[in-house]
Amino acid sequence: MKNTHMTHKELVEQVSANLFKQSGKIESQRSWLAMRNYLEQLDCEQLKLMLKKNA
């Protein structure tokens, strides 16, 4: 996966999709939004590191 040229929004989408795949479900819309808000606050390097760890 080439995540070096992904935008911040694309990285947030990819990380949240990976987290969803790992858990297999979303506990609630509220928890999903909280997780997305947290990911939005991370910088691109932190998001890339999360993708790398989950690869």
FENNOR-V508721 format. One record per residue. N is the residue number from 1. PHI is phi in radians with two decimals (* if undefined). D_FIRST is the distance of its C-alpha to the first C-alpha in Angstrom with 2 decimals. Layout:
# FENNOR-V508721
n:phi:d_first
N:PHI:D_FIRST
N:PHI:D_FIRST
This chain:
# FENNOR-V508721
n:phi:d_first
1:*:0.00
2:-1.72:3.78
3:-1.79:5.99
4:-1.25:8.91
5:-1.92:10.46
6:-1.42:10.37
7:-1.32:13.94
8:-1.02:15.44
9:-1.08:16.15
10:-1.13:12.66
11:-1.13:11.58
12:-1.04:14.73
13:-1.04:14.05
14:-1.16:10.69
15:-1.11:12.44
16:-1.13:15.55
17:-1.11:14.11
18:-1.10:12.73
19:-1.13:16.20
20:-1.11:17.94
21:-1.07:16.37
22:-1.17:17.48
23:-1.43:20.92
24:1.41:21.50
25:-2.83:23.74
26:-1.94:24.64
27:-1.08:27.90
28:-2.86:29.13
29:-1.09:28.33
30:-1.12:29.66
31:-1.20:27.32
32:-1.08:24.31
33:-1.15:25.55
34:-1.11:26.19
35:-1.13:22.67
36:-1.10:21.32
37:-1.08:23.93
38:-1.07:22.93
39:-1.08:19.24
40:-1.08:20.62
41:-1.41:22.60
42:-1.34:19.81
43:-1.49:18.61
44:-1.04:15.14
45:-1.14:14.95
46:-1.14:16.03
47:-1.16:13.49
48:-1.09:10.58
49:-1.11:12.54
50:-1.11:12.86
51:-1.12:9.22
52:-1.10:9.08
53:-1.16:12.36
54:-1.60:11.51
55:-1.35:8.61
